[in-house]
Amino acid sequence: MSFGKDIAKSEWVQTALAFLAAMLIRLVRRTSRFEVRRGDIAARFWTGDEPFIGATWHGQNLILPTFWHNWREMRILVSRHGDGEIVSQIMHFLGVGTIRGSGVPKGEERREKHKGKGGAGALRAMVRALGENVSVGMTADLPPGPARKAGDGIVMLARLSGCPIVPVAATTRARIQLNNWDKFTINLPFSKGALVWGEPIYVPRDADPDTLEEVRRRVEEELNAVSEEAEIIVGRKPKPIGAGAAAL
């Protein structure tokens, strides 16, 4: 491994990067003019002291913790691998707890590749957190894609916990969008922003496979809808996830 890669993976460098990223996220929140739609949906759960599962797409979620109600606990599902350690530290600096692990995609071949990523343990930890009245945030799609294709994990979590899935999307007009699988977005300050909540989606505890698939598709549709609405609010025409290159 090269000296540069050693430095990049050192604990103090990752901590410094996470701190700077958290400060940027706070700056974006404080300096941007956010239009919030259907904020009463989350407020109802907060007021009733009821947990829910906040669902987002990959690449769109780093700014969302800054909108969380400050007296309600929340934990975010963060991968054990890749950039998960930095993301976990960013959440720490933003005052949000984490659960480490990954979702498990469909298919035996892909399932085999994801062994050891803590999917089953993370699912149990999220069910336990929701049972302790702690809300959970997670992305519905799974690396390495396809993007904006909801997996089974979030639906299974809702069924086991009895808590609803609440789709949510946030974006800003000024941003940097990377040309990777999930079009990872770095929101920039002094911009117009949007936060859009979707209606809660409940999963019956006795749901059969057909019902679970129907709910999975609904989660996908609702997440795409709130994401498109957020893009329109900031004056941007929504693009397919596979279109375009890095842009401001």
N, C-alpha and C positions, 0 to 999 in steps of 0.2 A: 504494500500500500504506500502511496506517495506521502511525502511530508504534508502537503496541502490537505489531503484527505484526512490525515491523522488530526490536524488542527481543527478541521471542520467538524469532526466527530467528538472533539474533546468536550467535557462537561461544561467548562466555563464558557466556551464559545456558544454552545447551544443555549445556555442560560441567558447569555447576553443577547443573542438573536431573539429569543422568546420575549425578553423584556422589551426590546425595541419594537417588536411586532405588536405587543400588547399596548404600548404607548401610542403607536400609529392607529390602532383600532379605536382607542379612546378618543384620539384627536379627530378621527373621522366622525365619530358619534357626536362630538361636541360642536363641531364646526359645520356640519351639513344640515340642511333643512329637510327633515324626513316627513313624508306624508304617510300616516298610518291608516290602514283600512281594516275594518272589522276587529279593532283592538279589544272590543268588548268581549270577544270570544275567550281570549286568554284571561281577561280581567274576571270573568265569571268563575273560572277555575281558581284563580288566586284569591278572590273574595271568599269563595266557599272552602278554601284550604284543601283543594282536591288536586291530586297529581295527574299529569297527562304526559303523553309521548309527543314531543315536538319533532316533526319530521321535515327534513330538508334534503336537497340534492347535494352531492359532493361538489366542492369548489365554490359554494355560495354561502358558507355558514359561519365564517370566522367572526363577522360583525354581530351576529345574532345575540350572543351572551350579553351585550351591552344594553339590550332592550328587556332583559329579564327583570322581574319585580325583585327589588332588593331585599325583601324579607322572606322570599320563598327559595328554598334550596333546590338546586338542580345539578344533575351529573350528566356529563357528555360521554358518549362512547367514542373512544380513541384507539386506533390501531396500536398493536404492540410493536409493529415493525415500521420500516421506512422513516417517515417524518413524524411518526406518532409521538416520540419523546418531546420534540419541540412543540408540537401542538398541545400536548399535555401541560407543558410548562406555560405556554401562552394562556391556557385556561386558568392555571393557578394564579397568574398575575392579574387575570380579569375577575378573580374571585369565584370561579366555577369549578366544582369537583369533576372528576373523571372516573370512568370505568374502562379498564384496558382490555381490548379484545377486538375481534372482527366478526362480521357476519359471514355466513357460509352460503355460497351460491349453490344453485341447483346443478345436478349432474355429478356422476361419480368421479369423472376425471377432474373436474374443477374442485370438487369436495376434497379429493386426495391432496391436491396442491395446497389447500388451505389448512391442512392438518397442523396443529401446533400453534395456531394463531389465536387460540383462546375463545372461539366462538361459543361453545357450549357454556363455558364458565362465565363469559360475559352476559349471556342470556339469563343465566341464573342470578347473576349480580343485579341486572336491571329489574328482573321480576321482584327481587328482594327489596331493592330501593323503592320501587313503586308501592310495594306493600308497606313500606315505612313512611309513606306520604312524601316521597321525594320524586319530583318530576325527572324525566329522562329526555335527553336530546340525542338524536342519531340521524345519520344519513340513510336514505332508503335504498340508494343504489350502491353497488359494490365494485371495488377495484378488481381487475383492471378494465371494467366496463362490461357491456355497453353502458354508457352514461344515460341517466334518466330512464333507467329500467329498474323498477322497484323489485327488490328481492323478497324472499319469504320471511326473513328474520323479523322485520318490523311488524308484520301481520301476526306472526306467532307470538311475539311479545305482547301485543294487544290482547290476543286470545287468552294467554296464560295469566295475565295480570288483571284483566277486566277493565283496564284503563283505555281511554280513547286515543287515537292518533290525531294530532292536530297539524295539518300542513302549514308551513310558513316559509316565506321567501323575503329576502332583503337584498337591495342592490343600491348602487349610487351611479349617477351619471358619469362622474369621473372615475375611471378605474383602469387597471392593467389586467388584461385577460391572457393567461398563458395558453400556449398551443399544445396542451397535453390532453389526456383522455377526457378529463372532466371540465376542461376550460377553466382552470382554477383562477379565481378572481381576487385581485388585490384592490380593495376599495381605497379611494384617495379622498383627502379632506377638502373642505370648502366647496361642496357640491350639493346637488339636489339628490335626495334619497327617497327610497320607498320601503315600507315594511307592510307586508300583506299576509293576513291570517286567513286560513280556510276553515270550513265547518268541521267539527269533530267527526271522526269515523270510528264507529264501535264495531267490535268483532265478537259475535256470540261465543261463549265458552264451548258450546257443543257444535261449532261450525264444522261441516264436512269439507272434504277437499275442494269440491266445486264452489262452495261458499267462500273458502279462503282465497281461491283464485279470483273470484269476483271482487273481493275486498282489495286484494293486491292490485288489481287493475284500477280500481277506484282511487287508491292511494296515488298511483302513477298519474292518473288523469288530473286529480286535484292538485298535486304538486306542480305539474306542468301549467295548470291554470293560474295558480298564484304567482308562479315565476314569470309567466307572460304578462300578467297584470302589473307586476312590479316594474318590469322592463318598460312597459307602455307609460307608466306614471312618470318615469324619469326622462321620457322623450326618446326612447330607443326602440327601434323596430326589432322584435324578437327574432333571433336566428336559430336555425337548427343547431344542435349541440356539436355536430361535426363540421360546421361551416366556419370559414374564416380563420385568420391567424391572430397572433398576439396584437392587441390594439389598446388604445387609450379611449 
